[in-house]
């Protein structure tokens, strides 16, 4: 058949079959047992021309309510942030996106150097000694941190704060089950990890303590206090951190974290209905040789020029096979590039300014909700999310908001039964004062 | 050739430059010390670069020029299926209705996205011959682990939690045994025979009542079809184990044989390989898993279903599910690209893909056979493995041949893999390359074979034309420098 992705002509095919010494292509498949040979064609939709398919898929996309044409206050781990336009221009360069893992460093210096720069920026933001080249997402990165902790301490229990993203906790539980690691949830008090309960639960079989920073409710945990408790019990302290918040907040590395993980989606990566995002994994020099995934290191070539290579590969699955502690191979390299470009564009000043805008605008929203008679549930320090109590079900309010072109907040009652009729409102730098005012006014009306 | 070092972005930084444009702050300003307790505010700023927009664009353009992609030239990296990445896929994935939707939006507002995922699931059920597919796993290795966790849950649900061994052929990709370990299994290696296929006698020897599963790549990493597949499935099923299909090499068998018809109980696919989601410099991937009916109850949560009224819904009510393997619903953007590709090719197109992939590989194998050793001489599927042992005797290693290929503008094949071939070179041309491209690469390989005999130093000292020469990997590993540190002064 003739197709724009298949360049062989009938004559090419004839010549090639003659070289091979067979009559037909079918002969090349004669090693497939007759009884299992698939005959005929797949029962899938017929091919469409480029323009017809584009038209169809545009119509399908248009069925969705997007965060571009609506005003979104939905966060809960994935945020509607400023995306510098150049990000997409860089990652659209096909020298990057049509390459694979940089196994041949002489022709992959671009990718390798970009990853080295990513590793540096993540290490800077988290205050950790080093970072890897990326993980699938924040959730699986947290799970891998738990596995590392269990392997390193030879202990079989993880203490996981209830204020960590519920879906992240679910992923940790799935990985932990595979490794026969017990997962114990540490309850919250007033929207933050309950320190007294943590002290009660921790013991000499605790491999690690996991918290989120800022946590799922937008509240900022007291990392120093939690880290001290973890270390006293000789467990590792694992922090899942929003790297944008670290533009302003004291980095986990300065507060005793042994491993800091999270998702760099906040840097230039679209919401994309769940992925691809960009997990990161940062840790101390002490744990360097136990890091999952790929690491890029600096070295020199035969002429003394600086260059970059994949390094410390003895940790990885393709060398260690069944002795490997992680099976990650493909990661999220292109998204790490996207995040690097966004972090570069924001730079030292922009990341602080953007983080600050998130805090300040969220404080404005908090005040506006309270002024309108709403109760804001947790009163501790917040980043860009607050919990607002409603009297009507959140799902009902959100159904009305979408009619006004507003994507409402996350319905906390769906995952925290005790927080029925509580909504998690995210306010990023992209939300204007007017949009916030309209949200508060509409929610007031629909909640009455 | 450049002689100076390529600058790092940090070295271009100059205090006072900006590359961003944030919205105006239109709410009252607060002092951070009023909003955050003492000790919560960072004392030292993160040292991110301070550069203007053109600096950024030039920097990354310079880096891109130091990188080889499929669009730059031929990339016959075995087992990675480096085929053309269609541009329409990129446009579709960037449509606002796909790129700018939040995973936690009300289902009623994302029915278009859910419909696309459902259609993709349905297509992959047909392509694999399985009963159900989950699109959640983020990459191939993640899919392997997901499927093994389901097999574990299946055995436990049947009161057979003692089944703790996963059998993996010696030619398997490293992720197979690593995934087994992460899923809590012990790996048993089964040998290959002199034909490069799994040794059935050895397989019979290693199976037992503790066998949980056999993981099999078919065609295997030598590019050979495991023609005893039905006997193998029978041996495993006979002792109560499950048969797992590593779909890394599906490009070789589409429309020719389906895992579901070959006795496999589950399969993972690499949508970034066979289905053209671009490789992205090492990711993102997408590693859907297909299963037969008896594994369906164990699928990760949530499961995307079509309801009676024709709408789409994420079903969380799955009491036997292994749980979540990833937040949200998988690498949606890659799934959009794969779906676009399947719709671009259609049933005839996917069949032609496999036929040309296999034709191309066999053609290259026959043309190169006189110049390099071919340890397993039979029809190959989408790829084949040459051995450089003849050249090694002349002092030229496979690594040298790979480096010499760089001088011709090619990405080399996968080298030193699979482990059961001495000085292996695994070549996968894919179906999207023209005969002219294949011939030019073959000519380069022949020239290198001749150079090895006549002037080996030109091969041993390669590459000669790249922006950098061979790098000191030992130094990188002995004294790791994993981040930039500003030199003061």
Interface residues (C-beta under 8 A of the other chain):
Chain A: X1 X3 X5 X6 X7 X8 X12 X13 X15 X16 X17 X19 X20 X21 X22 X25 X27 X28 X29 X30 X31 X32 X33 X35 X36 X37 X38 X41 X42 X43 X44 X45 X46 X47 X48 X50 X53 X54 X56 X57 X58 X60 X61 X62 X63 X64 X65 X66 X67 X68 X69 X72 X74 X76 X77 X78 X80 X82 X84 X86 X88 X89 X90 X92 X93 X94 X95 X96 X97 X98 X99 X100 X101 X102 X103 X104 X105 X106 X107 X108 X109 X110 X111 X113 X114 X116 X117 X119 X120 X121 X123 X124 X125 X130 X131 X133 X134 X136 X137 X138 X139 X140 X147 X165 X167 X168 X170 X171 X173 X174 X175 X177 X178 X179 X180 X220 X224 X246 X247 X248 X249 X250 X251 X254 X270 X271 X272 X273 X274 X275 X276 X288 X294 X295 X296 X297 X298 X299 X300 X301 X302 X303 X305 X306 X307 X308 X309 X311 X312 X313 X314 X316 X317 X318 X319 X320 X321 X322 X323 X324 X325 X326 X327 X328 X329 X330 X331 X332 X333 X334 X335 X337 X341 X343 X344 X345 X346 X347 X348 X349 X350 X351 X352 X353 X354 X356 X357 X359 X360 X361 X363 X364 X381 X395 X398 X399 X402 X407 X410 X429 X430 X432 X433 X434 X436
Chain B: X3 X4 X5 X6 X8 X9 X10 X13 X17 X18 X19 X20 X21 X22 X23 X25 X26 X27 X28 X29 X30 X32 X35 X36 X37 X39 X40 X41 X42 X43 X45 X46 X47 X48 X49 X50 X51 X53 X56 X57 X59 X60 X61 X62 X63 X64 X65 X66 X67 X68 X69 X70 X71 X72 X75 X77 X80 X82 X83 X84 X85 X86 X88 X90 X91 X92 X94 X95 X96 X97 X98 X99 X100 X101 X102 X103 X104 X105 X106 X108 X109 X110 X111 X112 X113 X115 X116 X119 X123 X126 X127 X129 X138 X139 X140 X141 X142 X144 X145 X149 X152 X168 X173 X174 X175 X177 X178 X179 X180 X181 X182 X183 X184 X186 X187 X224 X225 X227 X229 X230 X253 X254 X255 X256 X257 X258 X261 X262 X263 X272 X278 X279 X280 X281 X282 X283 X284 X285 X300 X301 X322 X323 X324 X325 X326 X327 X328 X329 X330 X331 X332 X333 X334 X340 X342 X343 X344 X345 X346 X347 X348 X349 X350 X351 X352 X353 X355 X356 X358 X359 X360 X362 X363 X366 X367 X378 X379 X402 X403 X406 X411 X412 X414 X417 X431 X432 X433 X434 X435 X463 X466 X467 X468 X469 X470 X471 X472 X473 X475 X476 X477 X480 X481 X482 X483 X484
